[in-house]
Amino acid sequence: MQTKPATAPNEALSQFVWTLLILGFFGVQAIVWLVAITLTANDNSQAIVAGYDEKALKWDEQRAEQNTSDSLGWGARFRIDDGDEYGHLRRVTVHLTDRQQQSVDGAQVELTIFHCGHSADVQARQLIENEPGIYSANFQMEHAGMWDFALLATRENERFLSRERVEVGAWRIRK
């Protein structure tokens, strides 16, 4: 009958230490993965575009709608004010013009914006007509950089769509 040789005391300690070291590496790796997943899940620069699959399926209809909009000959010029004391709340003004560069008044105008680096923070507002053809509203815009603007203006049976990237500068300290 064979007996298992006894393990030397320092070898047993060595096995224990190496086992703890390997398990410690697994534990550290699990913590790193949990932190990475949490940061990624809560990152506003990553966003799922609502209804993207539906838009993709109806691409031909959207293209036809954009062509109809383009045939109106309307144009939109955007102006972004410096904002409040800290530059966070900014007034966005849109001047709508027709083919003859005349102001388009009496339209219902909706503007949807988001910062390209924070695509999960989407803001949509109904703009108010301050003067004929000039519409505005306040938006929270604390980040400088590129912003995506999607405009929808309707007047009677006319429907104008405009999508632009607008660069917004950093706020300036007021004196």
C-alpha positions as CSV (number, residue, x, y, z in Angstrom):
1,M,0.0,0.0,0.0
2,Q,1.4,3.3,-1.0
3,T,1.0,6.4,1.1
4,K,1.0,9.9,-0.1
5,P,4.1,11.7,1.0
6,A,3.6,14.4,3.5
7,T,3.8,18.0,2.2
8,A,6.6,20.1,3.6
9,P,5.4,23.0,5.7
10,N,7.0,25.7,3.5
11,E,5.6,23.9,0.4
12,A,2.0,24.1,1.8
13,L,2.5,27.8,2.6
14,S,3.8,28.3,-1.0
15,Q,0.7,26.6,-2.5
16,F,-1.6,28.7,-0.3
17,V,0.1,31.9,-1.3
18,W,0.1,31.1,-5.0
19,T,-3.5,30.1,-4.9
20,L,-4.4,33.4,-3.1
21,L,-2.3,35.3,-5.7
22,I,-4.1,33.7,-8.6
23,L,-7.5,34.3,-7.1
24,G,-6.5,37.9,-6.3
25,F,-5.7,38.4,-10.0
26,F,-9.2,37.0,-10.9
27,G,-10.8,39.3,-8.3
28,V,-8.9,42.4,-9.6
29,Q,-9.9,41.5,-13.2
30,A,-13.6,41.2,-12.2
31,I,-13.5,44.6,-10.5
32,V,-11.9,46.2,-13.5
33,W,-14.6,44.7,-15.8
34,L,-17.4,45.9,-13.5
35,V,-16.0,49.4,-13.5
36,A,-15.6,49.4,-17.3
37,I,-19.1,48.1,-17.8
38,T,-20.5,50.6,-15.4
39,L,-18.7,53.5,-17.0
40,T,-19.7,52.5,-20.5
41,A,-23.3,52.0,-19.6
42,N,-23.5,55.4,-18.0
43,D,-21.6,57.2,-20.8
44,N,-23.6,60.0,-22.5
45,S,-21.5,59.8,-25.6
46,Q,-23.0,56.5,-26.4
47,A,-26.7,56.4,-27.3
48,I,-29.2,54.2,-29.0
49,V,-31.0,56.2,-31.6
50,A,-34.7,55.7,-31.0
51,G,-36.5,54.3,-34.0
52,Y,-33.3,53.9,-36.0
53,D,-34.4,50.5,-37.4
54,E,-37.8,52.0,-38.4
55,K,-36.0,54.9,-40.1
56,A,-33.8,52.5,-42.0
57,L,-36.8,50.5,-43.3
58,K,-38.5,53.7,-44.5
59,W,-35.5,55.3,-46.1
60,D,-37.1,55.7,-49.5
61,E,-40.1,57.6,-47.9
62,Q,-37.7,59.8,-45.9
63,R,-35.7,60.6,-49.0
64,A,-38.9,61.6,-50.9
65,E,-39.9,63.8,-47.9
66,Q,-36.5,65.5,-48.0
67,N,-36.7,66.0,-51.7
68,T,-40.2,67.6,-51.3
69,S,-38.7,69.8,-48.5
70,D,-35.8,70.8,-50.7
71,S,-38.1,71.8,-53.5
72,L,-39.6,74.5,-51.3
73,G,-36.4,76.4,-51.5
74,W,-36.5,77.4,-47.9
75,G,-33.4,78.0,-45.9
76,A,-32.5,78.2,-42.2
77,R,-29.8,80.3,-40.6
78,F,-28.9,79.6,-37.0
79,R,-27.5,82.0,-34.4
80,I,-26.5,80.9,-30.9
81,D,-26.0,83.5,-28.2
82,D,-23.2,83.4,-25.7
83,G,-25.7,82.4,-23.0
84,D,-26.1,83.1,-19.3
85,E,-23.4,83.9,-16.8
86,Y,-21.9,80.4,-17.2
87,G,-22.8,79.9,-20.8
88,H,-25.1,76.9,-20.0
89,L,-28.5,78.4,-21.0
90,R,-28.2,79.7,-24.6
91,R,-30.8,81.3,-26.9
92,V,-30.9,79.6,-30.3
93,T,-32.4,81.8,-33.0
94,V,-33.4,80.5,-36.4
95,H,-34.2,82.8,-39.4
96,L,-36.3,81.0,-42.0
97,T,-36.3,82.3,-45.5
98,D,-38.0,81.2,-48.8
99,R,-36.5,81.0,-52.3
100,Q,-36.7,84.8,-52.7
101,Q,-34.9,85.3,-49.3
102,Q,-38.2,86.6,-47.8
103,S,-38.9,85.6,-44.2
104,V,-41.2,82.6,-43.7
105,D,-43.7,83.6,-41.0
106,G,-46.5,81.8,-39.3
107,A,-44.7,78.4,-39.2
108,Q,-44.7,75.8,-36.4
109,V,-41.0,75.3,-35.8
110,E,-39.5,72.5,-33.7
111,L,-35.7,72.1,-33.1
112,T,-34.0,69.0,-31.8
113,I,-30.4,69.3,-30.7
114,F,-27.6,67.3,-29.1
115,H,-23.9,67.7,-28.6
116,C,-22.0,65.2,-30.8
117,G,-19.9,64.1,-27.9
118,H,-23.0,63.6,-25.7
119,S,-25.5,62.0,-28.1
120,A,-27.7,60.7,-25.3
121,D,-28.6,64.2,-24.1
122,V,-31.2,65.1,-26.7
123,Q,-33.3,68.3,-26.3
124,A,-36.3,69.2,-28.3
125,R,-38.2,72.6,-28.2
126,Q,-41.0,74.3,-30.0
127,L,-39.5,77.6,-31.1
128,I,-41.5,80.8,-30.7
129,E,-41.8,83.4,-33.5
130,N,-40.4,86.7,-32.1
131,E,-40.5,88.6,-35.5
132,P,-41.7,87.5,-38.9
133,G,-39.5,84.5,-39.9
134,I,-37.4,84.6,-36.7
135,Y,-37.9,81.9,-34.2
136,S,-36.1,81.2,-30.9
137,A,-35.9,79.2,-27.7
138,N,-33.5,78.5,-24.9
139,F,-31.4,75.4,-24.7
140,Q,-29.0,73.9,-22.1
141,M,-25.7,74.0,-24.0
142,E,-22.9,73.7,-21.5
143,H,-20.4,71.9,-23.9
144,A,-18.5,73.7,-26.6
145,G,-17.9,71.9,-29.8
146,M,-20.1,70.4,-32.6
147,W,-23.8,70.2,-32.1
148,D,-26.3,68.4,-34.3
149,F,-29.4,70.5,-35.2
150,A,-32.5,68.9,-36.7
151,L,-35.2,71.5,-37.7
152,L,-38.8,70.8,-38.7
153,A,-40.9,73.7,-39.8
154,T,-44.5,73.3,-41.0
155,R,-46.8,75.9,-42.5
156,E,-50.2,74.8,-43.8
157,N,-49.3,71.9,-46.1
158,E,-45.6,72.9,-46.5
159,R,-43.0,70.9,-44.5
160,F,-39.4,72.0,-44.3
161,L,-36.6,69.7,-42.9
162,S,-33.1,70.9,-42.2
163,R,-30.2,69.1,-40.5
164,E,-27.0,70.9,-39.7
165,R,-23.9,70.5,-37.6
166,V,-23.2,73.8,-35.8
167,E,-20.0,74.6,-33.9
168,V,-20.7,76.3,-30.5
169,G,-17.8,78.1,-28.9
170,A,-17.0,78.2,-25.2
171,W,-18.7,80.7,-23.0
172,R,-17.0,84.0,-22.2
173,I,-16.7,85.5,-18.8
174,R,-18.8,88.7,-18.7
175,K,-17.3,91.8,-17.2
